[in-house]
């Protein structure tokens, strides 16, 4: 769910981008207040909380009567993303061996991937490319739109400190760094291994997001390691 902090700021949880760790840090530091909406609500859901999450908002509102829809709309919002190519790897490790449909009956950002499951990593990626090419870049757009700060998993501690300070939460970087890893994807079937042809297709499909978020060098390194010459 989106996480409401003590200052009134809202952390927006992008799937498989370190959100469980951010929530753990907020609780550890005493910054966490409550949840808003679904686990992976977008800024749009928070900004229009009554339309998207009316019953949940009414349920939790008595605990925080000063938190109004208007306050949520104006709140400082931040989220985290990761290398789009690496997102496929993380999601597959999380789902492999335990594929299931997402949140039947209500919105979920991974619902477009229902039916794409396969315990063969490259078969899974091919299915996503056939059904929703550029999915990760598209999904990041849902969360970046309306967020005041978009951090990166690759520099999680530094960016979280920056986001919290901007939100008006004084923090000690050493206290954040002391919180261990949370909710890492299990390796039920080991680490994914890219088929070079599939990797090249993903890089082409995710080119907009790779460029927008500055992941050209990281993706180039993955391409070189897998014998792919095509770079963004």
C-alpha atoms as an extended CHARMM CRD file, in Angstrom:
* protein
*
       232  EXT
         1         1  UNK       CA              0.0000000000        0.0000000000        0.0000000000  PROA      1               0.0000000000
         2         2  UNK       CA              1.0310000000        3.5990000000       -0.1690000000  PROA      2               0.0000000000
         3         3  UNK       CA              2.5430000000        4.4850000000        3.1900000000  PROA      3               0.0000000000
         4         4  UNK       CA              1.5520000000        7.6230000000        5.1030000000  PROA      4               0.0000000000
         5         5  UNK       CA              4.4460000000        9.0680000000        7.1060000000  PROA      5               0.0000000000
         6         6  UNK       CA              4.4500000000       11.1570000000       10.2700000000  PROA      6               0.0000000000
         7         7  UNK       CA              5.1060000000       14.3590000000        8.3100000000  PROA      7               0.0000000000
         8         8  UNK       CA              2.1070000000       13.7480000000        6.0520000000  PROA      8               0.0000000000
         9         9  UNK       CA              4.3110000000       12.6280000000        3.1440000000  PROA      9               0.0000000000
        10        10  UNK       CA              3.3390000000        9.4950000000        1.2150000000  PROA      10              0.0000000000
        11        11  UNK       CA              5.6630000000        6.7270000000        0.0760000000  PROA      11              0.0000000000
        12        12  UNK       CA              4.4300000000        5.1140000000       -3.1500000000  PROA      12              0.0000000000
        13        13  UNK       CA              5.4060000000        1.4220000000       -3.3760000000  PROA      13              0.0000000000
        14        14  UNK       CA              6.4210000000        0.3390000000       -6.8870000000  PROA      14              0.0000000000
        15        15  UNK       CA              6.4250000000       -3.4900000000       -7.0760000000  PROA      15              0.0000000000
        16        16  UNK       CA              9.8250000000       -5.2150000000       -6.7870000000  PROA      16              0.0000000000
        17        17  UNK       CA             11.6510000000       -1.9280000000       -6.1690000000  PROA      17              0.0000000000
        18        18  UNK       CA             12.6230000000       -2.1280000000       -2.5280000000  PROA      18              0.0000000000
        19        19  UNK       CA              9.3450000000       -0.8890000000       -1.0840000000  PROA      19              0.0000000000
        20        20  UNK       CA              9.2350000000       -3.4140000000        1.7730000000  PROA      20              0.0000000000
        21        21  UNK       CA             12.6440000000       -2.1520000000        2.9210000000  PROA      21              0.0000000000
        22        22  UNK       CA             11.4970000000        1.4800000000        2.8200000000  PROA      22              0.0000000000
        23        23  UNK       CA              8.4650000000        0.5750000000        4.9300000000  PROA      23              0.0000000000
        24        24  UNK       CA             10.7140000000       -1.2800000000        7.4020000000  PROA      24              0.0000000000
        25        25  UNK       CA             12.9920000000        1.7610000000        7.6530000000  PROA      25              0.0000000000
        26        26  UNK       CA             10.0500000000        4.0850000000        8.2450000000  PROA      26              0.0000000000
        27        27  UNK       CA              8.7570000000        1.8600000000       11.0490000000  PROA      27              0.0000000000
        28        28  UNK       CA             12.2250000000        1.4290000000       12.5500000000  PROA      28              0.0000000000
        29        29  UNK       CA             12.7200000000        5.1950000000       12.6780000000  PROA      29              0.0000000000
        30        30  UNK       CA              9.2240000000        5.8730000000       14.0040000000  PROA      30              0.0000000000
        31        31  UNK       CA              8.2140000000        7.7230000000       10.8330000000  PROA      31              0.0000000000
        32        32  UNK       CA              5.3880000000        5.4130000000        9.7440000000  PROA      32              0.0000000000
        33        33  UNK       CA              1.7990000000        6.4400000000       10.4580000000  PROA      33              0.0000000000
        34        34  UNK       CA             -0.6210000000        4.3350000000        8.4040000000  PROA      34              0.0000000000
        35        35  UNK       CA             -1.3930000000        2.9230000000        5.0040000000  PROA      35              0.0000000000
        36        36  UNK       CA             -3.3660000000        4.5340000000        2.2130000000  PROA      36              0.0000000000
        37        37  UNK       CA             -5.2080000000        2.4390000000       -0.3600000000  PROA      37              0.0000000000
        38        38  UNK       CA             -3.8420000000       -0.7620000000       -1.8570000000  PROA      38              0.0000000000
        39        39  UNK       CA             -0.3050000000       -2.0600000000       -1.4700000000  PROA      39              0.0000000000
        40        40  UNK       CA              0.7870000000       -0.6740000000       -4.8340000000  PROA      40              0.0000000000
        41        41  UNK       CA             -1.4780000000        2.3510000000       -5.1860000000  PROA      41              0.0000000000
        42        42  UNK       CA             -0.2030000000        4.9700000000       -7.6210000000  PROA      42              0.0000000000
        43        43  UNK       CA             -0.1000000000        8.7270000000       -6.9450000000  PROA      43              0.0000000000
        44        44  UNK       CA             -3.3400000000        8.9720000000       -8.9150000000  PROA      44              0.0000000000
        45        45  UNK       CA             -5.0250000000        6.5800000000       -6.4810000000  PROA      45              0.0000000000
        46        46  UNK       CA             -3.8130000000        8.6060000000       -3.5060000000  PROA      46              0.0000000000
        47        47  UNK       CA             -4.7280000000       11.9440000000       -5.0690000000  PROA      47              0.0000000000
        48        48  UNK       CA             -8.2800000000       10.7340000000       -5.6610000000  PROA      48              0.0000000000
        49        49  UNK       CA             -8.5270000000        8.4770000000       -2.6230000000  PROA      49              0.0000000000
        50        50  UNK       CA            -12.3020000000        8.6490000000       -2.2270000000  PROA      50              0.0000000000
        51        51  UNK       CA            -12.9510000000        7.4620000000       -5.7740000000  PROA      51              0.0000000000
        52        52  UNK       CA            -10.3470000000        4.6910000000       -5.7560000000  PROA      52              0.0000000000
        53        53  UNK       CA            -10.3240000000        3.6100000000       -2.1000000000  PROA      53              0.0000000000
        54        54  UNK       CA            -13.3880000000        5.1280000000       -0.5190000000  PROA      54              0.0000000000
        55        55  UNK       CA            -14.2690000000        2.2850000000        1.8530000000  PROA      55              0.0000000000
        56        56  UNK       CA            -10.6620000000        1.8590000000        3.0290000000  PROA      56              0.0000000000
        57        57  UNK       CA            -10.2510000000        5.5820000000        3.5830000000  PROA      57              0.0000000000
        58        58  UNK       CA            -13.4370000000        5.7500000000        5.6590000000  PROA      58              0.0000000000
        59        59  UNK       CA            -12.3030000000        2.6780000000        7.6410000000  PROA      59              0.0000000000
        60        60  UNK       CA             -8.9440000000        4.1820000000        8.6140000000  PROA      60              0.0000000000
        61        61  UNK       CA             -9.9250000000        7.8600000000        8.7890000000  PROA      61              0.0000000000
        62        62  UNK       CA            -11.0980000000        7.8870000000       12.4560000000  PROA      62              0.0000000000
        63        63  UNK       CA             -7.5040000000        7.1250000000       13.5590000000  PROA      63              0.0000000000
        64        64  UNK       CA             -6.2380000000       10.2130000000       11.7240000000  PROA      64              0.0000000000
        65        65  UNK       CA             -9.1370000000       12.6480000000       11.2530000000  PROA      65              0.0000000000
        66        66  UNK       CA             -6.7730000000       15.4370000000       10.2070000000  PROA      66              0.0000000000
        67        67  UNK       CA             -5.7070000000       13.4270000000        7.1370000000  PROA      67              0.0000000000
        68        68  UNK       CA             -8.1540000000       14.6520000000        4.5330000000  PROA      68              0.0000000000
        69        69  UNK       CA             -8.4180000000       13.8550000000        0.8170000000  PROA      69              0.0000000000
        70        70  UNK       CA             -7.1380000000       17.3630000000        0.1670000000  PROA      70              0.0000000000
        71        71  UNK       CA             -4.1230000000       16.8150000000        2.4120000000  PROA      71              0.0000000000
        72        72  UNK       CA             -3.2940000000       13.5770000000        0.5920000000  PROA      72              0.0000000000
        73        73  UNK       CA             -3.6060000000       15.3030000000       -2.7430000000  PROA      73              0.0000000000
        74        74  UNK       CA             -1.1300000000       17.9950000000       -1.6600000000  PROA      74              0.0000000000
        75        75  UNK       CA              1.2180000000       15.5910000000        0.1420000000  PROA      75              0.0000000000
        76        76  UNK       CA              4.8500000000       15.1460000000       -0.8620000000  PROA      76              0.0000000000
        77        77  UNK       CA              5.0700000000       11.7930000000       -2.6410000000  PROA      77              0.0000000000
        78        78  UNK       CA              8.0920000000        9.6870000000       -3.4680000000  PROA      78              0.0000000000
        79        79  UNK       CA              8.8290000000        6.2770000000       -4.9390000000  PROA      79              0.0000000000
        80        80  UNK       CA             11.6910000000        4.0650000000       -6.1100000000  PROA      80              0.0000000000
        81        81  UNK       CA             12.4290000000        2.2850000000       -9.3850000000  PROA      81              0.0000000000
        82        82  UNK       CA             15.1970000000       -0.0370000000      -10.5910000000  PROA      82              0.0000000000
        83        83  UNK       CA             16.9780000000       -0.9660000000      -13.8200000000  PROA      83              0.0000000000
        84        84  UNK       CA             14.0950000000       -1.9890000000      -16.1390000000  PROA      84              0.0000000000
        85        85  UNK       CA             16.0280000000       -5.0180000000      -17.3970000000  PROA      85              0.0000000000
        86        86  UNK       CA             16.7840000000       -6.0770000000      -13.8260000000  PROA      86              0.0000000000
        87        87  UNK       CA             13.0960000000       -5.7270000000      -12.9450000000  PROA      87              0.0000000000
        88        88  UNK       CA             12.2690000000       -8.7120000000      -15.1670000000  PROA      88              0.0000000000
        89        89  UNK       CA             14.8760000000      -10.7820000000      -13.3520000000  PROA      89              0.0000000000
        90        90  UNK       CA             13.5880000000       -9.8050000000       -9.9020000000  PROA      90              0.0000000000
        91        91  UNK       CA              9.9430000000      -10.3900000000      -10.7800000000  PROA      91              0.0000000000
        92        92  UNK       CA             10.6530000000      -13.8020000000      -12.2560000000  PROA      92              0.0000000000
        93        93  UNK       CA             12.6440000000      -14.8990000000       -9.1860000000  PROA      93              0.0000000000
        94        94  UNK       CA              9.7450000000      -13.7750000000       -7.0150000000  PROA      94              0.0000000000
        95        95  UNK       CA              7.0630000000      -15.5640000000       -9.0310000000  PROA      95              0.0000000000
        96        96  UNK       CA              8.8220000000      -18.6410000000      -10.4610000000  PROA      96              0.0000000000
        97        97  UNK       CA              7.3480000000      -21.8400000000       -9.0620000000  PROA      97              0.0000000000
        98        98  UNK       CA              4.3780000000      -19.9740000000       -7.5590000000  PROA      98              0.0000000000
        99        99  UNK       CA              2.6080000000      -18.1740000000      -10.4190000000  PROA      99              0.0000000000
       100       100  UNK       CA             -0.8610000000      -16.8500000000       -9.6080000000  PROA      100             0.0000000000
       101       101  UNK       CA             -3.2950000000      -14.2070000000      -10.8780000000  PROA      101             0.0000000000
       102       102  UNK       CA             -3.2220000000      -10.8010000000       -9.2030000000  PROA      102             0.0000000000
       103       103  UNK       CA             -5.9100000000       -9.3150000000       -6.9600000000  PROA      103             0.0000000000
       104       104  UNK       CA             -8.9560000000      -10.5720000000       -8.8230000000  PROA      104             0.0000000000
       105       105  UNK       CA            -11.7190000000       -8.0050000000       -8.4610000000  PROA      105             0.0000000000
       106       106  UNK       CA             -9.5600000000       -4.9430000000       -7.9120000000  PROA      106             0.0000000000
       107       107  UNK       CA             -6.7350000000       -3.0270000000       -9.5590000000  PROA      107             0.0000000000
       108       108  UNK       CA             -3.1790000000       -4.3560000000       -9.4250000000  PROA      108             0.0000000000
       109       109  UNK       CA             -0.2100000000       -3.1100000000      -11.4900000000  PROA      109             0.0000000000
       110       110  UNK       CA              0.8650000000       -6.6700000000      -12.3670000000  PROA      110             0.0000000000
       111       111  UNK       CA             -2.4830000000       -7.7830000000      -13.6950000000  PROA      111             0.0000000000
       112       112  UNK       CA             -1.3510000000       -7.1340000000      -17.3030000000  PROA      112             0.0000000000
       113       113  UNK       CA              1.1900000000       -9.9370000000      -16.7250000000  PROA      113             0.0000000000
       114       114  UNK       CA             -1.4130000000      -12.5320000000      -15.7650000000  PROA      114             0.0000000000
       115       115  UNK       CA             -1.0510000000      -15.4460000000      -18.1490000000  PROA      115             0.0000000000
       116       116  UNK       CA              2.6270000000      -14.7150000000      -18.8370000000  PROA      116             0.0000000000
       117       117  UNK       CA              3.9820000000      -17.0320000000      -16.1680000000  PROA      117             0.0000000000
       118       118  UNK       CA              6.5760000000      -19.6650000000      -16.9810000000  PROA      118             0.0000000000
       119       119  UNK       CA              9.2920000000      -21.3090000000      -14.9410000000  PROA      119             0.0000000000
       120       120  UNK       CA             11.5190000000      -20.8350000000      -17.9760000000  PROA      120             0.0000000000
       121       121  UNK       CA             12.7480000000      -17.2540000000      -17.5970000000  PROA      121             0.0000000000
       122       122  UNK       CA             13.0690000000      -16.4920000000      -21.2960000000  PROA      122             0.0000000000
       123       123  UNK       CA              9.6470000000      -17.9620000000      -22.0840000000  PROA      123             0.0000000000
       124       124  UNK       CA              8.1830000000      -15.6560000000      -19.4310000000  PROA      124             0.0000000000
       125       125  UNK       CA              9.9060000000      -12.6000000000      -20.9240000000  PROA      125             0.0000000000
       126       126  UNK       CA              8.7940000000      -13.5450000000      -24.4630000000  PROA      126             0.0000000000
       127       127  UNK       CA              5.2100000000      -13.7620000000      -23.2550000000  PROA      127             0.0000000000
       128       128  UNK       CA              5.4430000000      -10.2910000000      -21.7360000000  PROA      128             0.0000000000
       129       129  UNK       CA              6.9600000000       -8.9460000000      -24.9480000000  PROA      129             0.0000000000
       130       130  UNK       CA              4.0850000000      -10.4400000000      -26.9380000000  PROA      130             0.0000000000
       131       131  UNK       CA              1.3650000000       -9.2220000000      -24.5870000000  PROA      131             0.0000000000
       132       132  UNK       CA              2.6950000000       -5.9020000000      -23.2530000000  PROA      132             0.0000000000
       133       133  UNK       CA              5.9620000000       -4.7530000000      -24.8660000000  PROA      133             0.0000000000
       134       134  UNK       CA              7.6430000000       -2.0200000000      -22.8280000000  PROA      134             0.0000000000
       135       135  UNK       CA              5.6000000000       -2.9650000000      -19.7650000000  PROA      135             0.0000000000
       136       136  UNK       CA              8.1630000000       -1.9260000000      -17.1370000000  PROA      136             0.0000000000
       137       137  UNK       CA              8.7030000000        1.5320000000      -18.6220000000  PROA      137             0.0000000000
       138       138  UNK       CA              4.9340000000        1.9440000000      -18.8410000000  PROA      138             0.0000000000
       139       139  UNK       CA              4.4770000000        0.8730000000      -15.2120000000  PROA      139             0.0000000000
       140       140  UNK       CA              7.1830000000        3.2470000000      -13.9890000000  PROA      140             0.0000000000
       141       141  UNK       CA              5.2860000000        6.0370000000      -15.7170000000  PROA      141             0.0000000000
       142       142  UNK       CA              2.1930000000        5.3010000000      -13.6210000000  PROA      142             0.0000000000
       143       143  UNK       CA              4.2260000000        5.8720000000      -10.4650000000  PROA      143             0.0000000000
       144       144  UNK       CA              6.5140000000        8.6850000000      -11.5980000000  PROA      144             0.0000000000
       145       145  UNK       CA              3.5270000000       10.7790000000      -12.6960000000  PROA      145             0.0000000000
       146       146  UNK       CA              2.4730000000       12.6190000000       -9.5600000000  PROA      146             0.0000000000
       147       147  UNK       CA              5.5780000000       11.7140000000       -7.5280000000  PROA      147             0.0000000000
       148       148  UNK       CA              7.7840000000       14.5760000000       -6.3680000000  PROA      148             0.0000000000
       149       149  UNK       CA             10.8660000000       12.3610000000       -6.1160000000  PROA      149             0.0000000000
       150       150  UNK       CA             11.7990000000        9.1440000000       -7.9220000000  PROA      150             0.0000000000
       151       151  UNK       CA             14.6970000000        7.3390000000       -6.2790000000  PROA      151             0.0000000000
       152       152  UNK       CA             16.6870000000        4.3990000000       -7.5650000000  PROA      152             0.0000000000
       153       153  UNK       CA             17.1950000000        1.0390000000       -5.8840000000  PROA      153             0.0000000000
       154       154  UNK       CA             20.8390000000        1.0910000000       -6.9150000000  PROA      154             0.0000000000
       155       155  UNK       CA             21.4720000000        3.9480000000       -4.4450000000  PROA      155             0.0000000000
       156       156  UNK       CA             18.6780000000        3.1740000000       -2.0390000000  PROA      156             0.0000000000
       157       157  UNK       CA             20.0430000000        4.5830000000        1.2030000000  PROA      157             0.0000000000
       158       158  UNK       CA             21.2770000000        7.8620000000       -0.2630000000  PROA      158             0.0000000000
       159       159  UNK       CA             18.0760000000        8.4990000000       -2.1840000000  PROA      159             0.0000000000
       160       160  UNK       CA             15.8710000000        7.5910000000        0.7730000000  PROA      160             0.0000000000
       161       161  UNK       CA             17.7330000000       10.0940000000        2.9420000000  PROA      161             0.0000000000
       162       162  UNK       CA             17.1930000000       12.7470000000        0.2560000000  PROA      162             0.0000000000
       163       163  UNK       CA             13.4870000000       11.9310000000       -0.0570000000  PROA      163             0.0000000000
       164       164  UNK       CA             12.8490000000       11.9470000000        3.6910000000  PROA      164             0.0000000000
       165       165  UNK       CA             14.6680000000       15.2370000000        4.2170000000  PROA      165             0.0000000000
       166       166  UNK       CA             12.6360000000       16.7960000000        1.3980000000  PROA      166             0.0000000000
       167       167  UNK       CA              9.5000000000       15.4480000000        3.0860000000  PROA      167             0.0000000000
       168       168  UNK       CA             10.4310000000       17.1950000000        6.3100000000  PROA      168             0.0000000000
       169       169  UNK       CA             11.6080000000       14.0900000000        8.1650000000  PROA      169             0.0000000000
       170       170  UNK       CA             15.0020000000       14.6090000000        9.8730000000  PROA      170             0.0000000000
       171       171  UNK       CA             16.8930000000       11.3330000000        9.5420000000  PROA      171             0.0000000000
       172       172  UNK       CA             20.1890000000        9.7620000000       10.5260000000  PROA      172             0.0000000000
       173       173  UNK       CA             21.7200000000        8.0150000000        7.4800000000  PROA      173             0.0000000000
       174       174  UNK       CA             23.5230000000        5.5300000000        9.7180000000  PROA      174             0.0000000000
       175       175  UNK       CA             20.2070000000        4.4480000000       11.2620000000  PROA      175             0.0000000000
       176       176  UNK       CA             18.7880000000        3.8120000000        7.7930000000  PROA      176             0.0000000000
       177       177  UNK       CA             21.8460000000        1.8330000000        6.7000000000  PROA      177             0.0000000000
       178       178  UNK       CA             21.4790000000       -0.3860000000        9.7810000000  PROA      178             0.0000000000
       179       179  UNK       CA             18.1670000000       -1.8320000000        8.5610000000  PROA      179             0.0000000000
       180       180  UNK       CA             18.8500000000       -5.1400000000        6.8160000000  PROA      180             0.0000000000
       181       181  UNK       CA             17.4030000000       -6.4760000000        3.5780000000  PROA      181             0.0000000000
       182       182  UNK       CA             13.6620000000       -7.1290000000        3.5290000000  PROA      182             0.0000000000
       183       183  UNK       CA             11.4770000000       -9.3620000000        1.3270000000  PROA      183             0.0000000000
       184       184  UNK       CA             14.1940000000      -10.3450000000       -1.1440000000  PROA      184             0.0000000000
       185       185  UNK       CA             12.9520000000      -12.4940000000       -4.0030000000  PROA      185             0.0000000000
       186       186  UNK       CA             13.4680000000      -16.1830000000       -3.3480000000  PROA      186             0.0000000000
       187       187  UNK       CA             15.5320000000      -18.1780000000       -5.8120000000  PROA      187             0.0000000000
       188       188  UNK       CA             13.1850000000      -21.1300000000       -6.1230000000  PROA      188             0.0000000000
       189       189  UNK       CA             14.6110000000      -21.9550000000       -9.5490000000  PROA      189             0.0000000000
       190       190  UNK       CA             17.9700000000      -20.2020000000       -9.3370000000  PROA      190             0.0000000000
       191       191  UNK       CA             19.1210000000      -17.0550000000      -11.0770000000  PROA      191             0.0000000000
       192       192  UNK       CA             17.6690000000      -16.2300000000      -14.5120000000  PROA      192             0.0000000000
       193       193  UNK       CA             19.9420000000      -16.5960000000      -17.5430000000  PROA      193             0.0000000000
       194       194  UNK       CA             19.2360000000      -14.3860000000      -20.5430000000  PROA      194             0.0000000000
       195       195  UNK       CA             18.8250000000      -15.6720000000      -24.0620000000  PROA      195             0.0000000000
       196       196  UNK       CA             20.7640000000      -12.9570000000      -25.9510000000  PROA      196             0.0000000000
       197       197  UNK       CA             17.9830000000      -12.6140000000      -28.5350000000  PROA      197             0.0000000000
       198       198  UNK       CA             15.3780000000      -12.1000000000      -25.8070000000  PROA      198             0.0000000000
       199       199  UNK       CA             17.5850000000       -9.5810000000      -23.9970000000  PROA      199             0.0000000000
       200       200  UNK       CA             18.0110000000       -7.5960000000      -27.1950000000  PROA      200             0.0000000000
       201       201  UNK       CA             14.2370000000       -7.4770000000      -27.6590000000  PROA      201             0.0000000000
       202       202  UNK       CA             13.7010000000       -6.3160000000      -24.0720000000  PROA      202             0.0000000000
       203       203  UNK       CA             16.2900000000       -3.5600000000      -24.4100000000  PROA      203             0.0000000000
       204       204  UNK       CA             14.5560000000       -2.3440000000      -27.5610000000  PROA      204             0.0000000000
       205       205  UNK       CA             11.0910000000       -2.5030000000      -25.9510000000  PROA      205             0.0000000000
       206       206  UNK       CA             12.2270000000       -0.7270000000      -22.7690000000  PROA      206             0.0000000000
       207       207  UNK       CA             14.4470000000        1.8340000000      -24.5070000000  PROA      207             0.0000000000
       208       208  UNK       CA             12.3110000000        4.8170000000      -23.4950000000  PROA      208             0.0000000000
       209       209  UNK       CA             12.4420000000        3.9500000000      -19.7980000000  PROA      209             0.0000000000
       210       210  UNK       CA             16.1190000000        3.0260000000      -19.9060000000  PROA      210             0.0000000000
       211       211  UNK       CA             16.9510000000        6.4320000000      -21.3590000000  PROA      211             0.0000000000
       212       212  UNK       CA             14.5080000000        8.3880000000      -19.2090000000  PROA      212             0.0000000000
       213       213  UNK       CA             15.9000000000        7.0260000000      -15.9640000000  PROA      213             0.0000000000
       214       214  UNK       CA             19.5500000000        6.9460000000      -16.9520000000  PROA      214             0.0000000000
       215       215  UNK       CA             20.1520000000        3.2100000000      -17.0480000000  PROA      215             0.0000000000
       216       216  UNK       CA             22.0770000000        3.1410000000      -20.3250000000  PROA      216             0.0000000000
       217       217  UNK       CA             25.3930000000        2.1440000000      -18.7440000000  PROA      217             0.0000000000
       218       218  UNK       CA             23.9060000000       -0.5410000000      -16.5150000000  PROA      218             0.0000000000
       219       219  UNK       CA             22.0080000000       -2.0500000000      -19.4270000000  PROA      219             0.0000000000
       220       220  UNK       CA             25.0880000000       -1.8460000000      -21.6450000000  PROA      220             0.0000000000
       221       221  UNK       CA             27.0010000000       -3.8490000000      -19.0460000000  PROA      221             0.0000000000
       222       222  UNK       CA             24.2830000000       -6.5230000000      -18.9770000000  PROA      222             0.0000000000
       223       223  UNK       CA             24.3130000000       -6.6490000000      -22.7620000000  PROA      223             0.0000000000
       224       224  UNK       CA             28.0840000000       -7.0900000000      -22.9120000000  PROA      224             0.0000000000
       225       225  UNK       CA             27.9520000000       -9.8270000000      -20.2680000000  PROA      225             0.0000000000
       226       226  UNK       CA             25.4090000000      -11.7240000000      -22.3600000000  PROA      226             0.0000000000
       227       227  UNK       CA             27.0050000000      -11.2500000000      -25.7550000000  PROA      227             0.0000000000
       228       228  UNK       CA             24.5070000000       -8.6730000000      -26.9970000000  PROA      228             0.0000000000
       229       229  UNK       CA             25.9200000000       -5.8860000000      -29.1390000000  PROA      229             0.0000000000
       230       230  UNK       CA             22.7960000000       -3.7700000000      -29.4300000000  PROA      230             0.0000000000
       231       231  UNK       CA             22.8340000000       -0.9720000000      -26.8570000000  PROA      231             0.0000000000
       232       232  UNK       CA             20.3440000000        1.7840000000      -26.1060000000  PROA      232             0.0000000000
